[in-house]
Amino acid sequence: MTETQSGLQKIDSAKQYEDDGETSHPKTSPSSLLTIAIAKGRMQAAALELLARAGICAMGNGQLSRKLTTEDETGRYRFIFVKPADVPVYVEHGIADCGIVGQDVLLESEGDMLLPLDLRIARCQIVVAAKQPEIFTDDQGVLRVATKYPEIARKYFGAKGIPVEIIGLSGSVELAPVLGLANCIVDLMETGRTLVENGLHVVATVADSTARLVVNRASYQLKAETISSLITTLDLIVNGSTKN
C-alpha cells in the first residue's frame, strides 16, 4: 500500500466518527437505529428519566422542549417528540419502532401494535365528572357528554345502556358542564384539582391509565435483539427482580 492510499484509508475511517465536526461515536446505520416516539407534555420528562436509567440518555437534555427529534449519546437510539395522540400513528406505520404513551391514548386509538410493558409512570384515571353527583340516578333522558375521548365515552356509556350525545372538545373540557354545554364530561384526572376548582364531582371511574411501551409489529421481528434488550432492561427497572 502506497503512502497516499494509506492516508485516504485513514480519512475514510475518520469520517465514520464525525459528529457535528467532532469525533465522538460511530454512526449507526438506519437499519439498526432504534427510533422511539415519546408523547410530549406531562409524561415526557418521566419517560426520558426512565430511559436514562436504562442507559439511554438524550443529547441536549436541557433543550428538548424545543426539539422535535434528537439522538441518544451513543447514536444507537433516536427520539421523536410528538403529540400523545400521534404516538400510535407513528409506531403503527413503522416511522417509529417503539413509543411511550398513555393508556388513555391507546384505548381511544385502538392501534395495531404490541404492548409489552406497563411503565408505571404518569399514573392517572379516566373519569366521568359532573356538577351533580346524582347524574346517573336522575332521569335526564339523553346525556350530553363533553370529552376529548369520544370512543372511550361511547363504549363506556354504551356498555351501561345509557343513551348519550357525544360532544367532542379538544381542550378545557371542564367548562362544558359549568356553561351548560354538557351534563357531564369524560376526561383524564391526575390530581382532581381542576375538577374541584370548577365545581365538578367524580361520579365514575372509567379506567386507570399509565404510560405504556408500544412496539411496531414488524420492528419487533426485524430488530428483535435490540427491542428485546430494551424491554428486558425497562422491565427490570420498573418491576425489579420480584416479577415471576
DOMARLO-658621 format. One line per field, with one value per residue: residue number from 1; residue in one letter; x, y, z of N, C-alpha, C in turn. Coordinates in steps of 0.1 Angstrom, whole numbers, plus 5000, padded with zeros to 4 digits. Layout:
<sites>
pos <- c(NUM  ...)
code <- c(A  ...)
n.x <- c(X  ...)
n.y <- c(Y  ...)
n.z <- c(Z  ...)
ca.x <- c(X  ...)
ca.y <- c(Y  ...)
ca.z <- c(Z  ...)
c.x <- c(X  ...)
c.y <- c(Y  ...)
c.z <- c(Z  ...)
</sites>
This chain:
<sites>
pos <- c(1  2  3  4  5  6  7  8  9  10  11  12  13  14  15  16  17  18  19  20  21  22  23  24  25  26  27  28  29  30  31  32  33  34  35  36  37  38  39  40  41  42  43  44  45  46  47  48  49  50  51  52  53  54  55  56  57  58  59  60  61  62  63  64  65  66  67  68  69  70  71  72  73  74  75  76  77  78  79  80  81  82  83  84  85  86  87  88  89  90  91  92  93  94  95  96  97  98  99  100  101  102  103  104  105  106  107  108  109  110  111  112  113  114  115  116  117  118  119  120  121  122  123  124  125  126  127  128  129  130  131  132  133  134  135  136  137  138  139  140  141  142  143  144  145  146  147  148  149  150  151  152  153  154  155  156  157  158  159  160  161  162  163  164  165  166  167  168  169  170  171  172  173  174  175  176  177  178  179  180  181  182  183  184  185  186  187  188  189  190  191  192  193  194  195  196  197  198  199  200  201  202  203  204  205  206  207  208  209  210  211  212  213  214  215  216  217  218  219  220  221  222  223  224  225  226  227  228  229  230  231  232  233  234  235  236  237  238  239  240  241  242  243  244)
code <- c(M  T  E  T  Q  S  G  L  Q  K  I  D  S  A  K  Q  Y  E  D  D  G  E  T  S  H  P  K  T  S  P  S  S  L  L  T  I  A  I  A  K  G  R  M  Q  A  A  A  L  E  L  L  A  R  A  G  I  C  A  M  G  N  G  Q  L  S  R  K  L  T  T  E  D  E  T  G  R  Y  R  F  I  F  V  K  P  A  D  V  P  V  Y  V  E  H  G  I  A  D  C  G  I  V  G  Q  D  V  L  L  E  S  E  G  D  M  L  L  P  L  D  L  R  I  A  R  C  Q  I  V  V  A  A  K  Q  P  E  I  F  T  D  D  Q  G  V  L  R  V  A  T  K  Y  P  E  I  A  R  K  Y  F  G  A  K  G  I  P  V  E  I  I  G  L  S  G  S  V  E  L  A  P  V  L  G  L  A  N  C  I  V  D  L  M  E  T  G  R  T  L  V  E  N  G  L  H  V  V  A  T  V  A  D  S  T  A  R  L  V  V  N  R  A  S  Y  Q  L  K  A  E  T  I  S  S  L  I  T  T  L  D  L  I  V  N  G  S  T  K  N)
n.x <- c(5008  5005  5018  5000  4976  4973  4969  4944  4928  4928  4915  4889  4882  4881  4859  4837  4834  4826  4808  4789  4813  4831  4849  4832  4813  4807  4788  4755  4739  4709  4693  4698  4694  4673  4642  4624  4593  4580  4556  4547  4546  4529  4541  4566  4591  4592  4593  4618  4635  4632  4642  4668  4677  4678  4701  4699  4704  4692  4706  4715  4697  4687  4675  4654  4627  4623  4630  4622  4632  4659  4691  4704  4731  4749  4743  4728  4701  4672  4651  4618  4596  4563  4528  4506  4484  4494  4515  4507  4501  4526  4540  4525  4526  4553  4572  4583  4600  4594  4573  4563  4536  4504  4480  4454  4454  4459  4436  4417  4426  4430  4450  4470  4493  4521  4520  4540  4548  4539  4548  4544  4545  4534  4508  4473  4437  4409  4379  4344  4328  4307  4285  4265  4264  4245  4239  4236  4215  4194  4166  4174  4171  4186  4220  4242  4275  4306  4339  4373  4378  4361  4355  4361  4343  4319  4318  4319  4294  4277  4280  4267  4242  4232  4218  4235  4247  4275  4298  4324  4354  4385  4399  4400  4378  4365  4349  4325  4302  4299  4292  4269  4270  4272  4260  4278  4312  4338  4370  4406  4421  4444  4452  4428  4424  4417  4391  4377  4381  4364  4339  4331  4323  4336  4320  4322  4347  4363  4386  4419  4450  4483  4517  4526  4548  4550  4552  4562  4549  4564  4589  4595  4602  4623  4642  4648  4667  4676  4653  4642  4661  4658  4632  4636  4654  4640  4618  4631  4639  4614  4598  4615  4633  4614  4594  4576)
n.y <- c(4988  5022  5054  5074  5060  5048  5071  5080  5059  5063  5087  5080  5063  5080  5095  5080  5085  5111  5138  5164  5178  5169  5142  5115  5092  5061  5063  5051  5027  5032  5009  4997  5016  5025  5039  5059  5070  5096  5108  5141  5166  5161  5136  5135  5142  5123  5099  5102  5103  5077  5062  5071  5059  5034  5036  5050  5080  5111  5135  5169  5175  5196  5212  5200  5207  5223  5208  5185  5161  5140  5124  5097  5096  5076  5073  5052  5052  5070  5098  5109  5135  5139  5148  5133  5118  5112  5094  5065  5065  5070  5048  5025  5028  5024  5044  5051  5027  5020  5033  5056  5061  5072  5050  5059  5072  5050  5034  5050  5052  5026  5013  4991  4975  4961  4957  4955  4963  4978  5008  5021  5049  5083  5081  5081  5087  5079  5095  5100  5130  5154  5182  5175  5149  5129  5123  5099  5087  5104  5110  5119  5116  5116  5118  5146  5145  5158  5156  5147  5122  5105  5079  5062  5072  5067  5039  5033  5043  5031  5004  5004  5009  5035  5062  5086  5118  5126  5151  5164  5178  5197  5208  5223  5209  5208  5231  5227  5215  5235  5258  5249  5234  5206  5177  5162  5152  5132  5126  5130  5125  5136  5147  5158  5184  5204  5197  5201  5228  5238  5231  5204  5169  5137  5110  5085  5060  5053  5041  5031  5047  5045  5051  5034  5011  5008  4988  4985  4960  4948  4959  4946  4921  4925  4940  4925  4917  4942  4955  4936  4936  4962  4960  4941  4954  4977  4965  4953  4976  4988  4968  4954  4927  4910  4901  4874)
n.z <- c(5000  4991  5004  4999  4995  5020  5035  5025  5033  5061  5063  5053  5074  5095  5090  5097  5124  5127  5142  5140  5134  5153  5167  5180  5184  5166  5135  5133  5113  5094  5094  5119  5138  5165  5167  5189  5197  5217  5238  5239  5265  5296  5304  5293  5306  5326  5311  5297  5319  5328  5306  5307  5330  5320  5306  5283  5272  5262  5240  5246  5267  5282  5264  5252  5251  5230  5208  5181  5174  5183  5190  5211  5234  5225  5199  5190  5194  5184  5193  5188  5193  5198  5196  5220  5209  5185  5187  5186  5159  5145  5154  5146  5118  5114  5113  5137  5158  5184  5211  5237  5256  5269  5284  5281  5256  5240  5244  5232  5205  5195  5181  5160  5175  5194  5229  5252  5278  5309  5320  5344  5350  5350  5361  5362  5359  5339  5340  5348  5352  5369  5376  5393  5416  5415  5389  5373  5385  5382  5361  5331  5305  5273  5278  5276  5267  5272  5258  5253  5245  5226  5217  5238  5257  5243  5243  5270  5281  5264  5271  5295  5288  5286  5270  5250  5239  5222  5227  5211  5223  5223  5243  5276  5288  5312  5314  5301  5315  5333  5319  5307  5284  5284  5302  5316  5318  5302  5311  5316  5347  5370  5395  5404  5410  5392  5385  5410  5413  5394  5403  5399  5403  5407  5394  5384  5377  5347  5336  5346  5340  5327  5316  5287  5271  5236  5206  5173  5151  5129  5134  5157  5149  5130  5144  5166  5186  5197  5205  5223  5243  5252  5263  5283  5300  5308  5320  5342  5356  5361  5373  5390  5406  5414  5399  5386)
ca.x <- c(5000  5013  5016  4988  4965  4972  4963  4930  4921  4926  4905  4876  4879  4877  4845  4827  4833  4822  4795  4790  4827  4839  4850  4826  4809  4805  4775  4747  4732  4695  4686  4700  4690  4660  4635  4614  4583  4577  4545  4551  4537  4531  4549  4579  4602  4593  4598  4632  4642  4632  4651  4681  4680  4681  4713  4696  4703  4691  4716  4709  4685  4682  4669  4645  4614  4622  4634  4613  4640  4673  4696  4709  4746  4756  4739  4721  4687  4667  4639  4610  4587  4551  4516  4503  4475  4502  4524  4503  4502  4540  4545  4518  4531  4567  4581  4590  4600  4587  4568  4559  4523  4494  4469  4442  4455  4458  4422  4410  4431  4429  4460  4475  4507  4524  4520  4547  4551  4533  4559  4540  4547  4523  4496  4461  4425  4398  4367  4332  4326  4295  4282  4256  4268  4234  4235  4232  4202  4183  4160  4177  4170  4199  4230  4252  4288  4317  4351  4384  4378  4347  4354  4361  4330  4308  4319  4316  4280  4270  4280  4258  4229  4228  4219  4243  4251  4289  4303  4339  4362  4399  4406  4391  4366  4358  4340  4313  4291  4297  4285  4256  4271  4270  4256  4289  4324  4348  4383  4417  4422  4456  4451  4414  4423  4409  4376  4372  4381  4353  4327  4327  4325  4338  4308  4326  4360  4362  4397  4432  4459  4497  4524  4529  4558  4544  4562  4557  4550  4575  4602  4598  4608  4635  4652  4644  4676  4677  4640  4640  4670  4652  4621  4641  4660  4629  4611  4638  4638  4600  4592  4625  4636  4604  4584  4578)
ca.y <- c(5000  5034  5063  5081  5051  5047  5084  5080  5050  5069  5098  5073  5057  5091  5100  5072  5090  5125  5142  5179  5182  5163  5127  5111  5078  5056  5065  5039  5026  5033  4996  4992  5027  5023  5052  5058  5081  5099  5117  5154  5171  5158  5124  5135  5142  5110  5089  5104  5099  5062  5057  5074  5048  5022  5038  5057  5094  5120  5146  5182  5173  5209  5220  5191  5213  5230  5199  5175  5149  5140  5110  5095  5099  5066  5073  5039  5055  5083  5101  5119  5140  5142  5149  5120  5111  5108  5083  5053  5066  5068  5034  5016  5029  5020  5055  5048  5013  5019  5045  5057  5069  5068  5040  5066  5074  5037  5030  5058  5050  5011  5010  4977  4975  4953  4965  4946  4967  4989  5015  5026  5063  5092  5074  5089  5080  5084  5096  5107  5141  5163  5191  5168  5135  5120  5124  5086  5083  5113  5107  5131  5113  5115  5126  5152  5142  5165  5148  5145  5108  5101  5064  5057  5076  5060  5025  5032  5045  5020  4991  5006  5011  5049  5069  5098  5126  5129  5164  5164  5190  5195  5214  5230  5201  5211  5242  5223  5214  5248  5267  5243  5227  5192  5173  5156  5150  5121  5133  5124  5131  5133  5151  5162  5198  5212  5194  5207  5243  5241  5226  5191  5158  5124  5102  5071  5058  5045  5032  5036  5050  5047  5051  5021  5009  5001  4984  4982  4946  4945  4962  4936  4910  4930  4945  4917  4917  4955  4957  4926  4941  4974  4956  4934  4964  4986  4956  4951  4988  4991  4957  4948  4913  4903  4896  4859)
ca.z <- c(5000  4990  5014  4995  4997  5034  5040  5021  5042  5074  5062  5053  5087  5104  5086  5104  5137  5127  5148  5141  5133  5163  5168  5192  5183  5152  5131  5133  5101  5096  5097  5132  5146  5170  5168  5199  5198  5231  5239  5245  5276  5310  5307  5286  5315  5333  5301  5295  5331  5329  5296  5312  5340  5312  5299  5270  5275  5251  5239  5248  5276  5287  5253  5245  5250  5216  5197  5177  5173  5188  5192  5224  5234  5218  5185  5187  5195  5180  5199  5182  5202  5191  5204  5225  5200  5173  5190  5180  5144  5141  5157  5138  5105  5113  5114  5150  5162  5197  5216  5251  5255  5280  5281  5276  5242  5233  5244  5222  5191  5192  5171  5159  5180  5206  5242  5260  5291  5316  5326  5357  5352  5345  5366  5363  5357  5330  5349  5344  5362  5367  5387  5402  5418  5412  5374  5368  5391  5377  5347  5323  5291  5267  5285  5268  5273  5265  5260  5243  5243  5221  5215  5252  5263  5237  5247  5284  5283  5256  5279  5306  5282  5288  5258  5252  5228  5225  5222  5211  5225  5222  5255  5286  5289  5325  5313  5294  5324  5340  5310  5302  5271  5286  5316  5323  5310  5304  5309  5323  5360  5377  5410  5406  5414  5382  5386  5422  5410  5385  5409  5394  5412  5400  5396  5380  5371  5335  5335  5351  5328  5330  5304  5282  5259  5225  5197  5159  5149  5120  5140  5168  5142  5123  5153  5178  5197  5203  5212  5234  5253  5258  5271  5295  5308  5314  5329  5354  5363  5366  5382  5398  5404  5421  5389  5383)
c.x <- c(5009  5010  5003  4975  4962  4965  4948  4922  4918  4915  4891  4872  4874  4863  4834  4825  4829  4809  4795  4804  4836  4839  4844  4823  4806  4791  4768  4739  4717  4688  4688  4696  4676  4654  4624  4606  4579  4566  4550  4541  4540  4540  4563  4591  4604  4598  4613  4640  4643  4641  4666  4686  4683  4694  4711  4694  4703  4701  4709  4697  4679  4674  4658  4631  4612  4626  4622  4619  4654  4678  4701  4725  4754  4754  4732  4706  4684  4653  4631  4599  4574  4539  4512  4494  4483  4512  4520  4504  4516  4545  4538  4522  4546  4576  4589  4589  4592  4581  4564  4547  4514  4484  4457  4442  4453  4443  4414  4413  4429  4438  4465  4490  4509  4525  4527  4549  4544  4545  4557  4545  4535  4509  4484  4449  4416  4385  4355  4330  4314  4293  4273  4260  4257  4230  4231  4219  4190  4179  4162  4176  4184  4209  4239  4266  4299  4330  4361  4386  4365  4345  4353  4347  4318  4307  4314  4301  4272  4269  4270  4244  4223  4229  4226  4245  4266  4293  4318  4345  4377  4407  4395  4378  4358  4348  4326  4301  4288  4289  4272  4257  4268  4266  4268  4301  4331  4361  4394  4419  4435  4455  4436  4413  4415  4394  4370  4371  4369  4340  4322  4331  4327  4327  4311  4340  4359  4373  4409  4441  4473  4504  4527  4540  4550  4554  4555  4559  4561  4588  4606  4605  4622  4646  4650  4654  4676  4664  4638  4649  4664  4640  4626  4647  4650  4621  4618  4638  4624  4595  4602  4627  4625  4593  4587  4579)
c.y <- c(5012  5043  5071  5073  5049  5059  5085  5071  5056  5080  5091  5068  5068  5096  5093  5077  5105  5127  5157  5184  5177  5148  5123  5096  5074  5059  5051  5038  5027  5020  4992  5003  5024  5037  5050  5071  5084  5110  5130  5158  5165  5145  5124  5134  5129  5099  5090  5100  5083  5056  5060  5064  5035  5024  5045  5072  5103  5131  5159  5182  5186  5216  5212  5197  5219  5220  5189  5162  5151  5126  5109  5096  5088  5066  5060  5041  5069  5086  5111  5122  5145  5143  5135  5112  5106  5097  5070  5053  5063  5054  5024  5016  5027  5032  5055  5033  5011  5033  5044  5066  5064  5058  5047  5068  5060  5032  5037  5055  5035  5008  4995  4976  4964  4962  4956  4950  4979  4996  5021  5040  5070  5085  5084  5081  5087  5084  5102  5118  5149  5172  5184  5154  5125  5119  5110  5082  5092  5109  5119  5128  5111  5124  5133  5151  5149  5158  5149  5130  5102  5086  5058  5060  5068  5045  5023  5033  5035  5007  4992  5008  5025  5056  5083  5105  5130  5142  5165  5178  5187  5201  5220  5223  5205  5222  5238  5222  5228  5258  5261  5236  5212  5189  5168  5156  5137  5127  5126  5132  5127  5135  5154  5176  5206  5209  5201  5222  5247  5235  5213  5180  5145  5115  5087  5071  5049  5036  5039  5038  5052  5047  5037  5021  5002  4999  4981  4967  4941  4947  4952  4924  4914  4934  4938  4918  4931  4958  4948  4931  4953  4970  4950  4944  4973  4978  4955  4964  4991  4981  4951  4933  4904  4897  4882  4857)
c.z <- c(5000  5001  5012  4998  5012  5040  5037  5030  5056  5074  5061  5066  5097  5102  5094  5118  5138  5134  5150  5141  5143  5162  5181  5192  5169  5148  5129  5120  5103  5099  5112  5142  5152  5173  5179  5199  5212  5230  5246  5256  5289  5313  5301  5295  5322  5324  5299  5307  5332  5318  5300  5322  5333  5304  5286  5273  5263  5251  5240  5256  5280  5277  5246  5243  5236  5205  5194  5175  5177  5189  5207  5223  5227  5203  5180  5187  5190  5187  5189  5192  5195  5200  5208  5215  5188  5175  5184  5165  5139  5143  5148  5123  5103  5112  5127  5153  5175  5201  5231  5251  5266  5275  5276  5261  5234  5233  5234  5208  5187  5180  5171  5162  5191  5218  5252  5275  5297  5323  5339  5360  5347  5349  5367  5360  5347  5338  5342  5356  5359  5378  5398  5404  5414  5397  5369  5373  5386  5363  5338  5308  5285  5273  5274  5274  5265  5268  5249  5239  5238  5221  5229  5258  5257  5241  5262  5286  5275  5264  5290  5301  5285  5275  5259  5238  5231  5218  5223  5213  5225  5235  5264  5287  5301  5324  5308  5304  5331  5332  5303  5289  5272  5300  5323  5313  5312  5301  5318  5336  5366  5392  5413  5410  5405  5383  5398  5420  5402  5390  5404  5404  5403  5404  5392  5375  5359  5334  5342  5339  5333  5316  5300  5271  5248  5214  5183  5157  5140  5127  5151  5162  5136  5132  5167  5189  5205  5211  5224  5246  5260  5267  5284  5305  5315  5323  5342  5363  5369  5376  5391  5396  5410  5412  5386  5368)
</sites>
